[in-house]
Amino acid sequence: MRRISRGAMALLVAAGMTGSGAVAAQAAVTARADDIAAQLKAIPGMQVTEKTSTLPGYRWFWLSYRQPVDHREPKGQWFEQRVLLQHKAAESPMVLYTSGYNTPETMFTSEPTALVGGNQISVEYRYFTPSRPEPADWRKDTIWQAATDEHRLIGALKKIYKAKWISTGASKGGMTAVYHKRFYPRDVDGSVVYVAPNDVDNDEDSRYDKFFETVGTDPQCRTHVKALAREFLKRRPAILTRFKADAAKNGWTFDILRTPDRAFENSVMDYEFAFWQYSLQSDCAALPAVNASDDDLYKTLDAISGMSFYTDQGLQQYIPYYYQAGTELGWPTPQFKSLRPLLRYEDSYQPRTYVPRDVPMRFDRGKAMRDVDRWVRDHGSRLLFVYGGNDPWGSERFRLGKGSRDSAVYTAPGMNHSGRLITKLPDDQKAKATADLLRWAGVQPGARSLTTPVADDPLQLQRPPL
């Protein structure tokens, strides 16, 4: 039994509490000392605020953890990294989730969290507001620095959460999970990686062109999406007029992309990609005809590409992503043959366009991605990759090699860039993937909580660039 402190005993004596009263008071003191909030606050560099939980069975904490801007110079500049904790029980598995962007300010459960009935932390990626150092040294927005952020955080929280750990994320969040495991393979016991691109050779993107020529089972749908994108460009003046009117009404500006025309054209180049990324083939039936009105064409361009995204107000929060894409991650460069010669700014379809000119960038020519890809194939273990069959980002994906152990790659037929795909797999694959996850998490089949609530990350529904 925990020994009661001298101070607490003195209070008991002063209050005349003896016998059963003293035992009850001692239990209260012990409970306070063991409370999860108190344990979190005892972590050096951790600030803790408890919020009202909206998920049954969980307590909700907003954490702020002090991180070095440069982990190679820990005595230098620091920043506060935001982490949202959904606490269920210290003895339950912990799922580390990241979107690779901001962390959502609402409670939700990732698919692995729901399947293992565990705790969950949602870790905000460095340089996304408010987890950004001021002033911002953009050279430290790297995959190794971000992986080391998670490594330090895990080391601090494992003093409380000593059960198994699972990392997960979709898209850029899935990439983040792989990169963290590459640099710190012993931090977690398994990783569930959704729809994560793997751009090993940034100069070779022909897989994207092949994808757009073969995606789905309906050639008419493919043809229609391409035709709509071309029609937008043919009606440039009319659609641009509507875009400018929306910009004036909403106060949108275009300092990053320079002009509304460049912003419009970038939205058109994204239309086909965005349709297959966020829609299903069945959604083709709801698309307007090519000869539809200007208003209807503008509405579908806005609905699929999201016109506000190409404004300063839309792009600002994603600058850290585009910086990384242009320095380490790489980016897709499809051939827009069906849109030529109507394009004016095809060369602008690259990360440099979306980052303010006063932020210097230099691409590492794929060095970082080749290193990660080689590690996955030669040394990766307990990696579960899940892709959507109709998702363009799966054109360049992670593949296992002879050195990969206890790992698998699955594809959910007909699905898009959704981050909840294990349940969309064929029954035999779903059973195998779920069994592997439970084994990694140390959860016996049938013993997990079947009442764990299911709710998607709301940020993934806001259509980030990746």
C-alpha positions as CSV (number, residue, x, y, z in Angstrom):
1,M,0.0,0.0,0.0
2,R,1.2,3.5,-0.7
3,R,2.5,5.2,2.4
4,I,0.6,8.3,3.5
5,S,2.7,11.4,3.8
6,R,3.6,13.1,7.1
7,G,1.7,16.2,6.0
8,A,-1.5,14.2,5.3
9,M,-1.1,12.3,8.6
10,A,-0.8,15.5,10.5
11,L,-4.0,16.8,9.0
12,L,-5.8,13.6,10.0
13,V,-4.6,13.8,13.6
14,A,-5.5,17.5,13.8
15,A,-9.0,16.8,12.5
16,G,-9.3,13.9,15.0
17,M,-9.7,11.3,12.2
18,T,-8.8,7.9,13.4
19,G,-9.9,4.4,12.6
20,S,-12.2,4.1,9.6
21,G,-12.3,7.9,9.1
22,A,-8.5,8.0,8.7
23,V,-8.6,5.1,6.3
24,A,-11.2,6.8,4.1
25,A,-9.2,10.1,4.1
26,Q,-6.0,8.2,3.3
27,A,-7.8,6.6,0.4
28,A,-8.9,10.0,-0.9
29,V,-5.4,11.3,-0.7
30,T,-4.1,8.2,-2.5
31,A,-6.8,8.6,-5.2
32,R,-5.7,12.2,-5.8
33,A,-2.1,11.2,-6.1
34,D,-2.9,8.5,-8.6
35,D,-5.3,10.6,-10.6
36,I,-4.3,10.8,-14.3
37,A,-4.4,14.6,-14.3
38,A,-1.9,14.8,-11.5
39,Q,0.3,12.2,-13.2
40,L,0.3,14.2,-16.4
41,K,1.1,17.5,-14.7
42,A,4.1,15.8,-13.0
43,I,5.7,15.3,-16.5
44,P,8.4,18.0,-16.9
45,G,7.4,20.4,-19.7
46,M,3.8,19.3,-19.8
47,Q,0.8,21.7,-19.4
48,V,-2.5,20.1,-18.7
49,T,-6.1,21.3,-19.1
50,E,-9.1,19.0,-18.7
51,K,-12.0,19.6,-21.0
52,T,-15.6,18.3,-21.0
53,S,-15.7,14.9,-22.6
54,T,-18.1,14.2,-25.4
55,L,-17.3,10.5,-25.7
56,P,-18.6,8.0,-23.0
57,G,-15.9,6.3,-21.0
58,Y,-13.2,8.9,-21.8
59,R,-11.7,11.9,-20.1
60,W,-10.4,14.6,-22.4
61,F,-7.2,16.5,-21.8
62,W,-5.6,19.2,-23.9
63,L,-1.9,18.9,-23.4
64,S,1.0,21.3,-24.4
65,Y,4.4,19.7,-24.4
66,R,7.6,21.7,-24.6
67,Q,9.7,20.5,-27.6
68,P,13.1,21.7,-28.9
69,V,12.9,23.3,-32.3
70,D,16.1,21.5,-33.2
71,H,16.5,18.2,-31.3
72,R,20.2,18.3,-32.1
73,E,20.4,21.5,-30.1
74,P,18.1,20.8,-27.2
75,K,19.3,23.9,-25.3
76,G,18.3,26.2,-28.1
77,Q,14.8,27.5,-29.0
78,W,11.7,25.6,-27.8
79,F,8.0,25.5,-28.9
80,E,4.8,24.2,-27.4
81,Q,3.4,21.2,-29.2
82,R,-0.3,20.6,-28.9
83,V,-1.5,17.1,-28.0
84,L,-5.1,16.0,-27.3
85,L,-5.5,13.0,-25.0
86,Q,-8.5,10.8,-24.8
87,H,-7.9,8.8,-21.6
88,K,-9.8,5.6,-20.9
89,A,-7.5,3.6,-18.6
90,A,-3.8,3.7,-18.0
91,E,-3.6,-0.1,-18.4
92,S,-5.3,0.0,-21.8
93,P,-3.4,0.2,-25.1
94,M,-2.4,3.7,-26.4
95,V,-3.0,4.7,-30.0
96,L,-0.9,7.6,-31.2
97,Y,-2.8,9.3,-34.0
98,T,-1.6,12.2,-36.2
99,S,-3.2,13.7,-39.3
100,G,0.2,15.1,-40.3
101,Y,-1.4,18.6,-40.0
102,N,-3.3,20.3,-37.2
103,T,-4.9,18.2,-34.5
104,P,-8.7,18.5,-34.4
105,E,-10.3,20.3,-31.5
106,T,-13.1,17.8,-31.1
107,M,-13.1,14.3,-29.7
108,F,-13.0,11.4,-32.2
109,T,-11.7,7.8,-32.4
110,S,-9.5,6.5,-35.1
111,E,-10.3,3.1,-36.5
112,P,-7.5,1.4,-34.5
113,T,-8.6,3.1,-31.3
114,A,-12.1,1.7,-31.8
115,L,-10.9,-1.8,-32.6
116,V,-8.6,-2.1,-29.6
117,G,-10.8,-0.2,-27.2
118,G,-7.8,2.0,-26.2
119,N,-6.6,5.4,-25.2
120,Q,-5.7,7.9,-27.9
121,I,-3.4,10.9,-28.3
122,S,-3.8,13.2,-31.3
123,V,-0.4,14.8,-31.9
124,E,-0.2,18.1,-33.9
125,Y,2.5,18.1,-36.4
126,R,5.3,20.7,-35.8
127,Y,4.9,24.1,-37.6
128,F,1.2,23.8,-37.9
129,T,-0.5,26.5,-35.8
130,P,-0.4,26.7,-32.8
131,S,2.5,24.2,-32.7
132,R,4.8,26.6,-34.4
133,P,8.0,28.2,-33.1
134,E,8.3,32.0,-33.4
135,P,10.3,33.0,-35.3
136,A,10.0,29.9,-37.5
137,D,13.2,28.4,-38.8
138,W,11.7,26.4,-41.7
139,R,14.8,24.3,-42.1
140,K,13.7,22.4,-39.0
141,D,10.4,21.4,-40.6
142,T,11.8,17.9,-41.4
143,I,10.6,14.3,-41.1
144,W,13.4,13.5,-38.6
145,Q,12.6,16.5,-36.3
146,A,8.9,15.6,-36.3
147,A,9.7,11.9,-35.6
148,T,11.8,13.0,-32.7
149,D,9.0,15.1,-31.4
150,E,6.9,12.0,-31.1
151,H,9.8,10.0,-29.7
152,R,10.2,12.4,-26.8
153,L,6.5,12.6,-26.2
154,I,6.2,8.8,-26.1
155,G,9.1,8.5,-23.7
156,A,7.3,10.9,-21.3
157,L,3.9,9.3,-21.5
158,K,5.1,5.7,-21.3
159,K,5.8,6.4,-17.6
160,I,2.0,6.4,-17.3
161,Y,0.8,4.3,-20.2
162,K,2.8,1.1,-19.9
163,A,0.7,-1.1,-22.1
164,K,1.2,-1.6,-25.9
165,W,1.4,1.4,-28.2
166,I,0.0,1.6,-31.8
167,S,0.7,4.5,-34.2
168,T,-1.7,5.4,-36.9
169,G,-2.6,8.1,-39.4
170,A,-4.1,8.6,-42.8
171,S,-2.4,10.2,-45.8
172,K,0.3,12.6,-44.5
173,G,-0.5,11.2,-41.1
174,G,0.2,7.7,-42.3
175,M,3.4,8.9,-43.8
176,T,4.3,10.5,-40.5
177,A,3.7,7.1,-38.7
178,V,6.1,5.4,-41.2
179,Y,8.8,8.0,-40.8
180,H,8.6,7.9,-37.0
181,K,8.9,4.1,-37.1
182,R,11.9,4.3,-39.4
183,F,13.8,6.5,-37.0
184,Y,12.5,5.0,-33.7
185,P,11.3,1.4,-34.5
186,R,11.0,0.4,-30.9
187,D,8.7,3.3,-29.8
188,V,5.5,1.5,-30.8
189,D,4.4,-2.1,-31.1
190,G,2.7,-1.7,-34.4
191,S,1.5,0.8,-37.0
192,V,-1.7,1.1,-39.0
193,V,-1.0,3.3,-42.0
194,Y,-3.8,4.5,-44.3
195,V,-3.6,5.8,-47.8
196,A,0.1,6.9,-47.5
197,P,1.9,7.9,-50.7
198,N,5.5,6.9,-51.1
199,D,7.2,9.2,-53.7
200,V,10.6,7.4,-54.1
201,D,11.4,8.9,-57.5
202,N,9.9,12.4,-57.7
203,D,10.9,12.7,-61.4
204,E,8.9,9.5,-62.4
205,D,5.2,10.0,-62.0
206,S,3.8,8.0,-64.8
207,R,1.8,5.8,-62.4
208,Y,-0.5,8.8,-61.8
209,D,-1.3,9.0,-65.6
210,K,-1.9,5.3,-65.8
211,F,-4.2,5.5,-62.8
212,F,-6.4,8.2,-64.4
213,E,-6.7,6.2,-67.5
214,T,-7.7,3.0,-65.7
215,V,-9.4,4.0,-62.4
216,G,-12.7,2.4,-61.6
217,T,-14.8,0.1,-63.8
218,D,-16.8,2.7,-65.7
219,P,-14.9,4.3,-68.7
220,Q,-17.7,6.8,-69.2
221,C,-17.2,8.2,-65.7
222,R,-13.4,8.6,-66.3
223,T,-14.1,10.4,-69.6
224,H,-16.8,12.6,-68.2
225,V,-14.6,13.9,-65.3
226,K,-11.8,14.7,-67.8
227,A,-14.3,16.5,-70.1
228,L,-15.6,18.6,-67.3
229,A,-12.1,19.8,-66.4
230,R,-11.5,20.8,-70.0
231,E,-14.9,22.6,-70.2
232,F,-14.0,24.7,-67.2
233,L,-11.0,26.1,-69.1
234,K,-13.1,26.7,-72.2
235,R,-15.4,28.8,-70.2
236,R,-12.6,30.5,-68.3
237,P,-14.1,34.1,-68.4
238,A,-17.5,33.0,-67.1
239,I,-16.3,30.8,-64.3
240,L,-13.5,33.2,-63.4
241,T,-16.1,36.0,-63.0
242,R,-18.0,33.9,-60.5
243,F,-14.8,33.0,-58.7
244,K,-13.9,36.7,-58.4
245,A,-17.4,37.6,-57.1
246,D,-17.1,34.9,-54.4
247,A,-13.6,36.3,-53.5
248,A,-14.9,39.8,-53.2
249,K,-17.9,38.7,-51.1
250,N,-15.7,36.6,-48.7
251,G,-12.6,38.8,-48.6
252,W,-10.4,36.2,-50.2
253,T,-7.0,37.4,-51.4
254,F,-4.3,35.9,-53.8
255,D,-0.9,37.0,-52.7
256,I,0.5,33.5,-52.7
257,L,-0.9,32.4,-56.1
258,R,-0.6,36.0,-57.3
259,T,-3.8,36.2,-59.4
260,P,-7.3,34.8,-59.3
261,D,-6.6,33.4,-62.8
262,R,-3.7,31.3,-61.5
263,A,-5.8,30.2,-58.6
264,F,-8.7,29.2,-60.9
265,E,-6.4,27.2,-63.2
266,N,-4.8,25.3,-60.3
267,S,-8.2,24.3,-59.1
268,V,-9.0,23.0,-62.6
269,M,-5.7,21.0,-62.6
270,D,-6.8,19.5,-59.3
271,Y,-10.4,18.7,-60.3
272,E,-9.8,15.1,-61.7
273,F,-7.4,14.3,-58.8
274,A,-9.8,15.7,-56.2
275,F,-12.8,13.9,-57.6
276,W,-11.2,10.4,-57.3
277,Q,-9.6,11.3,-54.0
278,Y,-12.8,12.3,-52.2
279,S,-15.6,10.8,-54.3
280,L,-16.8,7.3,-55.2
281,Q,-17.4,6.2,-58.8
282,S,-21.1,6.2,-58.0
283,D,-20.9,10.0,-57.5
284,C,-20.4,10.4,-61.2
285,A,-24.1,10.2,-61.7
286,A,-24.5,13.5,-59.8
287,L,-22.0,15.4,-61.9
288,P,-23.5,18.0,-64.3
289,A,-23.4,17.5,-68.1
290,V,-20.6,19.1,-70.0
291,N,-23.2,21.4,-71.7
292,A,-24.7,22.5,-68.3
293,S,-25.0,26.2,-67.4
294,D,-22.0,28.3,-66.2
295,D,-23.5,28.3,-62.7
296,D,-23.7,24.5,-62.6
297,L,-20.2,24.1,-63.8
298,Y,-18.9,26.6,-61.3
299,K,-20.8,24.8,-58.5
300,T,-19.2,21.4,-59.3
301,L,-15.7,22.9,-59.6
302,D,-16.2,24.5,-56.2
303,A,-17.7,21.4,-54.7
304,I,-14.9,19.1,-55.9
305,S,-11.8,21.3,-55.8
306,G,-12.9,23.8,-53.2
307,M,-12.3,27.3,-54.7
308,S,-11.5,28.9,-51.3
309,F,-8.6,26.5,-50.9
310,Y,-6.6,28.4,-53.6
311,T,-6.8,31.7,-51.8
312,D,-4.4,33.0,-49.2
313,Q,-6.9,32.2,-46.5
314,G,-7.2,28.6,-47.6
315,L,-3.5,28.0,-48.3
316,Q,-2.0,29.6,-45.2
317,Q,-2.6,26.7,-42.8
318,Y,-1.0,24.2,-45.2
319,I,2.3,26.0,-45.9
320,P,4.2,23.6,-43.6
321,Y,3.0,20.7,-45.7
322,Y,3.9,22.3,-49.0
323,Y,7.3,23.3,-47.6
324,Q,7.9,19.6,-46.7
325,A,6.6,18.4,-50.1
326,G,9.1,20.7,-51.8
327,T,12.1,19.8,-49.7
328,E,11.7,16.1,-48.8
329,L,8.3,14.4,-49.5
330,G,8.1,15.0,-53.2
331,W,4.8,15.8,-55.1
332,P,2.7,14.3,-57.9
333,T,3.1,15.7,-61.4
334,P,0.5,14.2,-63.7
335,Q,0.6,15.0,-67.4
336,F,-2.4,17.2,-68.2
337,K,-2.7,16.1,-71.9
338,S,-6.4,16.4,-71.9
339,L,-6.2,20.1,-70.8
340,R,-3.6,21.3,-73.3
341,P,-3.3,23.8,-74.9
342,L,-5.9,25.5,-72.7
343,L,-3.5,25.7,-69.7
344,R,-1.5,28.9,-69.1
345,Y,0.2,28.0,-65.8
346,E,0.9,24.3,-65.9
347,D,4.4,24.8,-64.5
348,S,2.8,26.3,-61.3
349,Y,1.5,22.9,-60.3
350,Q,4.3,22.3,-57.7
351,P,4.9,23.0,-54.0
352,R,7.0,26.1,-54.6
353,T,3.9,27.9,-55.9
354,Y,2.1,27.4,-52.6
355,V,4.8,28.7,-50.3
356,P,5.5,32.4,-49.8
357,R,8.6,33.5,-51.8
358,D,10.4,34.7,-48.7
359,V,10.6,31.1,-47.4
360,P,13.6,29.4,-49.0
361,M,13.2,25.9,-50.3
362,R,15.5,23.3,-51.8
363,F,14.5,19.8,-52.7
364,D,16.7,17.0,-51.5
365,R,16.2,15.1,-54.8
366,G,14.4,12.2,-53.0
367,K,17.2,11.3,-50.5
368,A,14.9,11.1,-47.5
369,M,12.2,9.1,-49.3
370,R,14.6,6.6,-50.7
371,D,16.0,6.0,-47.2
372,V,12.5,5.4,-45.8
373,D,11.5,3.2,-48.7
374,R,14.7,1.1,-48.3
375,W,14.1,0.7,-44.6
376,V,10.5,-0.5,-45.1
377,R,11.6,-3.1,-47.6
378,D,14.7,-4.2,-45.7
379,H,13.8,-3.8,-42.0
380,G,10.2,-2.7,-41.6
381,S,8.1,-4.7,-39.1
382,R,4.5,-4.7,-37.8
383,L,3.4,-2.3,-40.5
384,L,-0.2,-2.6,-41.8
385,F,-0.7,-0.5,-45.0
386,V,-4.3,0.0,-46.2
387,Y,-5.1,1.8,-49.5
388,G,-8.3,2.7,-51.4
389,G,-8.6,1.0,-54.7
390,N,-9.8,4.2,-56.5
391,D,-7.5,6.7,-54.6
392,P,-5.0,8.5,-56.8
393,W,-2.5,8.8,-53.9
394,G,-2.2,5.0,-53.9
395,S,-0.6,5.2,-57.4
396,E,2.8,5.5,-55.6
397,R,2.5,3.4,-52.5
398,F,4.7,1.6,-49.9
399,R,5.7,-1.9,-50.9
400,L,7.2,-4.6,-48.7
401,G,10.5,-6.4,-49.4
402,K,12.3,-9.5,-48.4
403,G,13.4,-7.9,-45.1
404,S,9.8,-6.8,-44.1
405,R,8.5,-8.8,-41.2
406,D,5.0,-9.3,-39.8
407,S,3.6,-6.7,-42.2
408,A,1.0,-6.5,-44.9
409,V,-0.4,-4.2,-47.7
410,Y,-4.2,-4.3,-48.3
411,T,-6.4,-2.5,-50.9
412,A,-10.1,-1.8,-50.2
413,P,-11.8,-2.2,-53.6
414,G,-13.5,0.9,-55.0
415,M,-12.7,3.0,-52.0
416,N,-11.2,6.5,-52.1
417,H,-8.8,8.4,-49.7
418,S,-10.9,7.6,-46.7
419,G,-9.0,7.0,-43.5
420,R,-11.2,4.2,-42.1
421,L,-10.6,1.3,-44.4
422,I,-10.0,-1.9,-42.4
423,T,-13.8,-2.4,-42.2
424,K,-14.0,-1.9,-46.0
425,L,-11.7,-4.8,-46.8
426,P,-13.0,-8.2,-48.0
427,D,-14.0,-10.3,-45.0
428,D,-10.9,-12.6,-45.0
429,Q,-8.5,-9.6,-45.2
430,K,-10.5,-7.7,-42.6
431,A,-10.3,-10.6,-40.2
432,K,-6.5,-11.0,-40.7
433,A,-5.8,-7.2,-40.4
434,T,-7.9,-6.9,-37.3
435,A,-6.3,-10.0,-35.7
436,D,-2.8,-8.6,-36.4
437,L,-3.7,-5.3,-34.8
438,L,-5.2,-6.9,-31.7
439,R,-2.1,-9.1,-31.3
440,W,0.2,-6.1,-31.6
441,A,-1.9,-4.2,-29.1
442,G,-1.9,-7.1,-26.7
443,V,-5.7,-7.4,-26.8
444,Q,-7.3,-10.8,-26.8
445,P,-9.9,-11.4,-29.5
446,G,-13.3,-10.9,-28.0
447,A,-11.9,-9.1,-25.0
448,R,-11.8,-5.6,-26.6
449,S,-14.5,-3.0,-25.8
450,L,-17.2,-3.3,-28.3
451,T,-18.8,-0.1,-27.0
452,T,-15.9,2.2,-28.0
453,P,-17.5,5.0,-29.9
454,V,-16.6,5.5,-33.6
455,A,-16.1,9.0,-35.0
456,D,-13.8,10.2,-37.9
457,D,-11.2,12.9,-37.6
458,P,-13.1,16.0,-38.7
459,L,-10.0,17.5,-40.2
460,Q,-9.8,14.7,-42.7
461,L,-13.2,15.7,-43.9
462,Q,-12.1,19.3,-44.6
463,R,-10.1,18.0,-47.6
464,P,-6.4,18.8,-46.9
465,P,-4.1,18.7,-49.9
466,L,-2.9,15.2,-49.1
